[in-house]
């Protein structure tokens, strides 16, 4: 069985056919999907999906690009929703210096507040990092995020950064980009990371793996990520599927 640890089935791209998308995932032996909500609209939709589908769980947080829009009321709302038994993580949260909607100091403040919330409610965290690695790692250290642990979502950094994150009780997650022909660095990192620290994801509808690159992504395509990791590590697809699923169940505290 496969576990897609980061999906956005709450995105408008699935408004017309989410049921069919979920059924295709089932047919490809995807047993669990974590749908990530990152603002009012997507969190609300994620909470609806976990009630509708047994295999779907939710992570809820506030995206760094939209940090400037988050209020204390939003944070209180996330805290309230986090008590739901199928809410398994806080996030995605972090820093994004690629887009300039939210000033860096605002992003950092919202990031810290969410780490503190996660520690308060005792849930792991999901990290979004774009062009901000040094500051992300520094804040994780300063806020002692290792207490709850987390996952570096769609990791694109170096092996050295991956090691620093693993030392802080973080998993390293790979998605579609690891299948791209020009993805030299992610492939090198996958090769050296222990299986105990690996997770797989789609980040759908984005970052669609080869051979569907350029089209809408969906959870059934997580198998292509697993296949690529198996090839890189010289092990079987079944070993990757089993171990990354076991890791995800442990990380998210899911017992079935």
C-alpha positions in Angstrom: 0.0 0.0 0.0 1.1 3.6 -0.7 0.6 6.7 1.5 0.4 10.1 -0.1 1.6 12.4 2.7 0.8 15.7 1.1 -2.1 16.4 -1.3 -4.4 19.3 -2.1 -7.6 17.5 -3.0 -9.2 20.6 -1.5 -8.0 22.7 -4.5 -10.4 24.0 -7.1 -8.8 21.8 -9.7 -10.8 18.8 -8.2 -14.1 20.5 -7.8 -15.6 18.5 -10.6 -14.2 15.0 -10.0 -12.7 14.5 -6.6 -14.6 11.2 -6.1 -13.1 9.8 -9.3 -9.6 11.0 -8.3 -9.9 9.3 -4.9 -11.2 6.1 -6.5 -8.2 6.0 -8.9 -5.9 6.3 -5.9 -7.6 3.3 -4.3 -7.2 1.3 -7.5 -3.4 2.1 -7.4 -3.2 0.8 -3.8 -3.0 4.2 -2.1 -4.4 3.5 1.4 -4.1 6.9 3.0 -4.0 10.5 1.8 -3.2 13.6 4.0 -5.0 16.6 2.5 -3.3 19.9 3.5 -5.3 23.0 4.2 -3.4 26.3 4.4 -6.0 29.1 4.6 -9.6 29.5 5.6 -11.1 28.1 2.4 -8.7 25.1 2.0 -8.9 24.1 5.7 -12.7 24.1 5.6 -12.6 21.9 2.5 -10.0 19.5 4.1 -12.3 19.1 7.1 -15.2 18.2 4.9 -13.1 15.6 3.0 -12.0 13.8 6.2 -15.7 13.4 7.1 -16.6 12.0 3.7 -13.7 9.6 3.1 -12.2 7.1 5.6 -8.8 7.1 3.9 -8.4 10.9 4.1 -6.7 12.7 6.9 -6.0 16.4 7.3 -3.1 18.7 8.1 -4.1 22.3 8.9 -2.0 25.5 9.0 -1.3 28.8 7.3 0.8 29.1 4.2 3.8 31.5 4.4 2.9 33.3 1.2 -0.4 34.3 2.9 1.1 35.0 6.3 0.1 38.7 6.2 -3.6 37.6 6.1 -3.5 35.4 9.2 -5.2 36.8 12.3 -5.2 35.6 15.9 -8.7 34.4 15.3 -7.4 32.2 12.5 -4.8 30.7 14.8 -7.5 30.0 17.5 -9.6 28.4 14.8 -6.8 26.1 13.8 -6.2 25.2 17.4 -9.9 24.3 17.9 -10.0 22.2 14.7 -6.8 20.4 15.7 -8.6 18.3 18.3 -10.4 16.4 15.6 -9.1 12.8 15.6 -8.4 12.9 11.9 -6.3 16.1 12.0 -2.8 14.6 12.1 -0.4 17.6 11.7 -0.1 21.4 11.8 0.9 23.0 8.5 1.9 23.5 5.9 3.9 26.4 7.5 7.3 27.8 6.9 8.9 30.5 4.8 8.6 31.4 1.1 11.0 34.1 -0.2 10.1 33.4 -3.8 6.9 35.4 -3.7 6.8 38.8 -2.0 3.2 39.0 -0.8 4.1 38.7 2.8 7.1 40.5 4.3 9.8 38.2 5.7 9.3 39.4 9.3 5.6 38.6 9.1 6.3 35.2 7.7 8.7 34.4 10.5 6.3 35.5 13.2 3.5 33.4 11.8 5.9 30.4 11.4 6.9 30.7 15.0 3.3 31.0 16.3 2.4 27.8 14.4 5.3 25.9 15.8 4.3 27.0 19.3 0.7 25.9 18.6 1.8 22.5 17.4 3.8 22.0 20.6 0.7 23.1 22.6 -1.6 20.6 20.9 1.2 17.9 20.5 1.0 17.5 16.7 3.9 17.2 14.2 4.5 20.0 11.7 4.7 20.1 7.9 7.3 22.6 6.5 7.1 24.6 3.3 10.4 26.0 2.4 11.1 28.0 -0.8 14.4 29.9 -1.1 14.6 30.3 2.7 16.5 27.3 3.9 18.9 29.0 6.3 16.1 30.9 8.1 13.8 27.9 8.2 16.4 25.7 9.9 17.3 28.5 12.3 13.7 29.0 13.4 13.1 25.2 13.8 16.1 25.1 16.1 15.2 28.2 18.1 11.6 27.1 18.6 12.7 23.6 19.5 10.5 22.0 16.9 12.3 18.7 17.5 9.9 18.3 20.4 7.0 17.5 18.0 9.1 16.6 14.9 7.9 17.1 11.4 8.4 16.7 7.7 10.3 18.7 5.2 7.7 18.7 2.5 8.8 18.3 -1.1 12.5 18.5 -0.2 14.9 20.2 -2.6 17.8 20.9 -0.4 21.2 19.4 0.0 22.2 16.3 1.9 23.8 18.4 4.6 20.5 20.3 5.2 18.6 17.0 5.2 21.0 15.6 7.9 20.4 18.7 10.0 16.7 18.3 9.7 16.8 14.6 10.5 18.8 15.4 13.7 15.8 17.6 14.7 13.4 14.7 14.4 12.2 15.5 10.9 11.4 13.2 8.0 12.4 14.1 4.4 9.6 13.9 1.9 10.0 13.6 -1.9 7.4 14.2 -4.6 7.2 14.4 -8.4 10.4 16.4 -9.0 12.6 13.4 -8.0 11.3 11.7 -11.2 12.5 14.6 -13.4 15.4 13.8 -15.7 17.3 16.9 -14.6 16.7 16.3 -10.9 20.4 15.5 -10.1 20.5 16.8 -6.5 17.2 15.3 -5.2 18.3 11.9 -6.6 21.7 12.2 -4.8 20.0 13.1 -1.6 17.5 10.2 -1.9 20.4 7.8 -2.4 22.0 8.7 0.9 19.0 9.2 3.2 18.1 6.2 5.4 14.8 4.6 4.6 13.7 5.3 8.2 13.6 9.0 7.4 11.8 8.9 4.0 8.3 9.9 3.1 6.6 10.2 -0.3 4.0 12.7 -1.6 2.4 14.2 -4.6 1.7 17.8 -3.6 -1.1 17.4 -6.1 -2.4 19.2 -8.2 1.2 20.5 -8.6 4.6 19.0 -9.4 3.3 16.1 -11.5 5.8 13.3 -11.9 7.2 12.0 -15.1 5.6 10.7 -17.4 2.7 13.0 -16.7 4.7 16.2 -16.1 2.7 19.3 -17.2 -0.7 17.7 -16.4 -2.8 17.8 -13.3 -1.2 15.7 -10.5 -3.3 13.3 -8.3 -2.6 10.8 -5.5 -2.6 7.8 -7.8 0.7 9.1 -9.3 2.5 8.7 -6.0 3.5 5.3 -7.2 5.9 6.9 -9.7 7.7 8.6 -6.9 8.0 5.3 -5.1 9.3 3.6 -8.3 11.9 6.3 -8.8 13.1 6.0 -5.2 13.3 2.2 -5.5 15.4 2.6 -8.7 17.8 5.1 -7.0 18.2 2.9 -3.9 18.4 -0.4 -5.8 15.6 -1.9 -3.8 12.1 -3.1 -4.8 9.1 -0.9 -5.3 7.3 -3.0 -2.6 10.0 -2.2 0.0 9.7 1.5 -0.7 5.9 1.4 -0.5 5.9 -0.6 2.7 8.6 1.4 4.5 7.3 4.9 3.5 3.8 3.9 4.5 5.0 2.6 7.9 7.0 5.8 8.4 3.9 7.9 7.6 1.6 5.9 9.9 4.2 6.4 12.7 4.7 10.1 11.9 1.0 10.9 11.8 0.1 8.6 14.7 -2.3 6.6 12.6 -2.9 3.1 13.9 -4.8 1.4 11.1 
